[in-house]
Amino acid sequence: MIQMRLDLLREALPYIQRFKGKTFVVKLSGKVTEEPENLLSLAEELALIHQVGIRVCVVHGGGKQLSELASKMGV
């Protein structure tokens, strides 16, 4: 069990180092908020991302406009 967690941490570390101090924009659909267990799981994962130094901006709605902007930015 501990070895599995260490392996997971080793795998994640380069990404944590690369994105520390950066901002992730997370676009939510209405379906995510319909299921409480999904929303709780997402909140826990976003909290973990925040704890390793990555800023998180959660956006609900405006999906079409955000997708167009992301496409223009090449992401």
N, C-alpha and C positions, 0 to 999 in steps of 0.2 A: 504494500500500500504506500509506504513512504517512498520507495523507489519510483513508483508510478507518478507520484506528485513531483518528485525531483525532475523526472524526465519531462513532465509537462511544463515545469518552470523553465527548464533549459530551452525548451522549444519556444516558449513565449518571450524570453528575455530579449532577443534581438528586436522584436517588435515593440516591446516596452521601451527600450532604449531609443529606437527610431522615432517613436511618436510621442515621447514624453514632452510635455509643454505644448503640444499641438492640440487643435480642437477638432473633435469628431462631431459632425452634424448627423443626428439620427432621426430619420423621418418615420413617424408612426402612422399606421393606417387605423381607421376606426375599429377594425376587427381585433387588433391587439388589445384594445381597452375593453372589449366585450367579455373576455375571459379573465377573471381575477387571478387565476394561477399563472397565466401567461404574463400578465402585467407585473406580478410579484417577481417572477423569474427574470424578466427584463430589467426591473429596477435593481435587483441584486447584481446582475451582470454590469449594468451601467455604473453602479457604485464601485465595483471592483476596478473598472477602467479608470474611474476618477481617483481611486486610492493609489494607483501606480503613476499618477501625474499627468494623465490625459484629461483635458477639459472636454466636457460633454454638453452639447446643446441639443435638446429634444424639441422637434418640430412636429406639431399635429395639424394637419390640414395644409393646403397650398401645395399638394403633391405634384400637380402638373407643373407649376411654376418652378418648384425646387428641382424637379427632374430635368427641366429645360436648362436651368442655370448650371446644374452639375454636368450636363452634357457639354455645354459651352466651355466649361472649365476643364473638361477632359477627365472627369472622375466618375 
